């Protein structure tokens, strides 16, 4: 292209990025046009606000140890105020979180397998803690396991796991949803958050439940069939609950952790070695490895994500 023709090329504005496209000639190669995207008002910094959860309010059940405590710490580090429901006393680490990260925390002893206990905790602790701001995030992480052969599992064993892992998660989600949409069980139906068929994307709330890779594959190192049943139920309830709560501006997803090193597993080096061999990465997860996906699901970065399960397992289920 002749130099005179290049000089006549007008500045163009991108209709997508609102950039001026300014023509330049490459000094050493005559006739080559280089278009450089220049911001209209100078260089722009990436807007990461859609990833922010600062100032929000969260409930985490089972937040005193293991994965639950790691999620509480991750939320606090991101600026989220956190309430923990747990049957065990608050840990020293939990008690230091508020001062360490400049947020508010609260603890309530709760047996999640008892719906009456859950309801009382929501009324006495969660609602006053959140105040007019309301609950934004709920992570149902409370759960128990039992290593026992299928042929030796008693009805009492099965019922105990079901009450905590399934009933506890189900009604935690229900009470959290009722709180998020500003209703109580005795106030009747609350109108949908939809307006003209489109929810307010900036107002979505998030419910996250902790499932397990045992809902996909068998664990070769030990037997826990009843536990696998409960985690399959947890993963299975998510799409149906998400379907009902979507029109109300609430997203519901699950996370399925893989092999994870916790205080309960670190005393079994042979099992840990087998787990390492079962992952594609050659190592097993830490509780902190589930913080990133939780923050993503809690933030508006995932505003179009609901009814899904996220396998975080080092590739162990993909062999």
RAFENMO-V286529 format. One record per helix or strand of 3 or more residues. SS is the DSSP state (H for helix, E for strand). FROM is the first residue (numbers start at 1). TO is the last residue. Records with the same first field share a line. If there is no record, write none. Layout:
SS: FROM-TO, FROM-TO
This chain:
H: 3-7, 49-51, 66-77, 92-95, 97-101, 115-133, 150-152, 155-180, 201-203, 213-215, 225-246, 269-278, 287-298, 300-302
E: 19-25, 33-39, 57-61, 81-86, 105-109, 137-140, 205-210, 250-257, 309-312
